[in-house]
């Protein structure tokens, strides 16, 4: 019942906000609905924590420690993003960047996007997973083009084309997966259920599964933002509304990586080799290195942090590809703390851009003096993203580095180079923005600071102390994935 409520809240709210999305209290309705989904997800997580994994809806849904932690993360970040967007979008409205119809459209598509991600995480069917990812793509394409500027339309078009081609590859991989499963499980939808496939993975044709994973890797890897399928991501982040950048980086990339990890488990069980893991490690390392060096040449602040997302998703993909208890635990922790940190950074970036009327880093100066909360929020976020202790990203990267030294020592230098370059690039770019004198074109704004410091407090806490329940939760998920 909780699961049904969780999904229905988002879809009903999307329909309601399509009609009242520019009503005076529409942002509060959006926040309330998001908070209700978060409360429902916590109840669902407690049920899994106490009783273990379970199926529902005639095996249409499946909930286990791996996907339910991402469900809680998704609903939490969507709630804090809706709180941030209340003030942010009102400033955009007052500046004339959005009007009556676009506000209705924004609120409705925001909730539809959340629904699509929750459906992708909770479904037991790989076909429905693909459909949900496609729905999330369509919703975010429309949100990226919200401002209707030539650059925004171009970014949305590029996003649609590249991710459309990618998701088509994932569809072909899903068809191949069904082809292999049909011979063991028979015809019908049951052949695409994760619960059935995981039980017979050793009986699936290895050659077909290898080929299927190639297409799934390219398809869902495009949505993760892995190099070389990443070109849509910087444009989509730089041209769309900042709250959408926050949920794109903080949530959608996680959902796509979740799909890849599920597929990897089946391929490993079928082939008995580390082929899928090696592919993920290769794409992950390539993404880390390319994104780290790309950070050095960025001039737009939102593009800078878009490349940072590519870097960190590369690290997480590498961790899941490496496998083993330590790397998998580190990968799950990395997804969690990166989502919290990156969304907080985008919140600060959005207000910094509004204060200066631009996203050009060369024109953003004196943030700590002009608005200390925005300046310190951005600086603390960058410290966390660069892997400085005692933030949670240091802990996750340390675990992944430890596992790499133990299992793949020859790859350790490449991992260290990527981390070091990203560290230097972020501080080189951000330090002038937060320090210095206030430029004459900087305008005062009333910023939404609570979501920023709530996220950063959690990231700091997870770096200093991992609660016992969360550690046990991750260990249960690791037991399912290793």
Secondary structure as GFF3:
##gff-version 3
##sequence-region A 1 482
A	DSSP	alpha_helix	2	20	.	.	.	ID=ss1
A	DSSP	alpha_helix	26	51	.	.	.	ID=ss2
A	DSSP	beta_strand	54	56	.	.	.	ID=ss3
A	DSSP	beta_strand	61	63	.	.	.	ID=ss4
A	DSSP	alpha_helix	65	94	.	.	.	ID=ss5
A	DSSP	alpha_helix	100	122	.	.	.	ID=ss6
A	DSSP	alpha_helix	126	144	.	.	.	ID=ss7
A	DSSP	alpha_helix	150	185	.	.	.	ID=ss8
A	DSSP	three_ten_helix	189	192	.	.	.	ID=ss9
A	DSSP	alpha_helix	194	199	.	.	.	ID=ss10
A	DSSP	three_ten_helix	201	203	.	.	.	ID=ss11
A	DSSP	alpha_helix	206	224	.	.	.	ID=ss12
A	DSSP	alpha_helix	231	239	.	.	.	ID=ss13
A	DSSP	alpha_helix	242	247	.	.	.	ID=ss14
A	DSSP	pi_helix	248	252	.	.	.	ID=ss15
A	DSSP	alpha_helix	253	271	.	.	.	ID=ss16
A	DSSP	alpha_helix	275	294	.	.	.	ID=ss17
A	DSSP	three_ten_helix	295	297	.	.	.	ID=ss18
A	DSSP	alpha_helix	301	322	.	.	.	ID=ss19
A	DSSP	alpha_helix	325	356	.	.	.	ID=ss20
A	DSSP	three_ten_helix	361	363	.	.	.	ID=ss21
A	DSSP	alpha_helix	367	370	.	.	.	ID=ss22
A	DSSP	alpha_helix	372	385	.	.	.	ID=ss23
A	DSSP	alpha_helix	392	407	.	.	.	ID=ss24
A	DSSP	three_ten_helix	409	411	.	.	.	ID=ss25
A	DSSP	alpha_helix	412	434	.	.	.	ID=ss26
A	DSSP	alpha_helix	450	464	.	.	.	ID=ss27
A	DSSP	alpha_helix	468	481	.	.	.	ID=ss28
###
